[in-house]
Amino acid sequence: MKIYIKNMVCLRTRFFVIQELEGLGFKYNSFESGEIDFKKDLSHSERKKIDQSLQKYGLELTFGESDLISKIRHAFLSL
């Protein structure tokens, strides 16, 4: 299951997200440019738990981000 993180604009936020996910015990396959691919589908309560945990860093989860937005973010962050 893929989820997207809104407002993730630097590598420091990546560190915070990884720290929070590991603290909550979530396993993921990959994490790149604000896109996390989890090993399993997340329940509504699990997504809510992650979202609440990330809000303290000014981040929020989104679902179904378009490929265009994802590509623009990736290009911007790779500059």
N, C-alpha and C positions, 0 to 999 in steps of 0.2 A: 504494500500500500504506500502510495506517495502522498506526502503532504508538503506544503510550501510555507515558508516563513516570510511574512511581510515585514518590511523595514530593516532587513538584514543587509547592512551596507559595508561592513568591514570584517577583517579577520578576527578581531577581538570578540565580536558577537558570536562568531563560530565557536570560539572557546567556551563561552557561556552556555551555548545551546548544548554542546557535547557534555559539558559538566552536568547540566540539568538532566539530560536524558539518561546518563549513567547513574546519577543519583536516584532517579525514579525507577531504574531497572529496565529500561527499554532497550531492545536490541534492534540494530538497523544494518542494512546491507551497504548503503552508501549515503554520503552527505556532501552535497556540492552546490554552491551558489544559492543557498536558501531552499534547497530541495532535499528532502529526506526520504529515502526509500526504506521502509521498515520491513523486517523479515516476515511479519504477519499483519493481517488486517487489524486495525485498532477499533475498539468499541467506542461508542459515543463518550462514555465516562473516561476512557483513557485519553482520548483527544482533548477533552475538557481539562483533564489534569495537566497535560502538557501545555496547553494554551495558558492556563492560569499560572503555571510555573514560569513561562517565558514573558508574561506581561510585566513582571518587575524589571525587565531589561528593555521595555518599550517595544517588544516584539509581539506578533500575533500570528496565529495559524490561518492559512487560507487553503481552500480545497478547490482544485480544478483551475489553477492558474494556466493561462494560455501559453503555448510553446513560444510565441513571439516575446512575451514579457520575460520568460525564463532566459531566452537567448540574449536579449538586451541586457539583462542583469549580469549574466555571465561575461559578456563582452566588456561591460563597464568595470567589473571587478578584476578582470584580467589585465587592465591597463597599467 
